[in-house]
């Protein structure tokens, strides 16, 4: 009887020790993961914060926040806060790529796109109510879509320039957008690309902006290499000949 009791006590102790070990391992993993999130937060504040002096309305940026989810997405909200998901952080290959996306999202705030989109959304609702039915919804959606495309183009241009002015390589940003375009829906980028569709026209606009800024002397850093690139020169000439 005593031997049986001792075995039960021993088994209980072993189980308790195993549970404690598992809990300790889980706690270490949680601390390690939180450290990664904290590091990402610090990196975001450093990279995005370095671009603030070049924004039209830097005071409209209320902060930067890391969302602890394995999703490749980023956005700016109506309160002026820029959000990056951990999945997006892990997707980047360099600080230059990080800066390219953060510049784009901050441009939406600095150029008041979110505020204007809200007004457009209200207008769409009014049109829908006045016109009625499907026709009203289509009219409202067309207004919103046209504005959205315009906002995206402006954020592309200004976001590229914010990052560039802060010392980040603009070509790395373009490489990132080209990579997104090639990877498309098979990479987990669906959520981000649903609001930031990347096509050949958009890539060309990036390259034209970069080449023109160097040609006109708006920017100087990295321009020796940019202006010496025959592919970029040809792309710019092709664009100019069509416009």
Secondary structure, 3 states (H helix, E strand, C coil): CHHHHHHHHHHHHHHHHHHHHHHHHHHHHHHHHHHHHHHHHHHHHHHHHCCHHHCCCHHHCCEEEEECCCCCCEEECCCCEEEEEHHHHHHCCCHHHHHHHHHHHHHHHHCCHHHHHHHHHHHHHHHHHHHCHHHHHHHHHHHHHHHHHHHHHHHHHHHHHHHHHCCCCHHHHHHHHHHHHHHHHHCCCHHHHHHCCCCHHHHHHHHHHHHHHHHCCCCCCCHHHHHCCHHHHHHHHHHHHHC
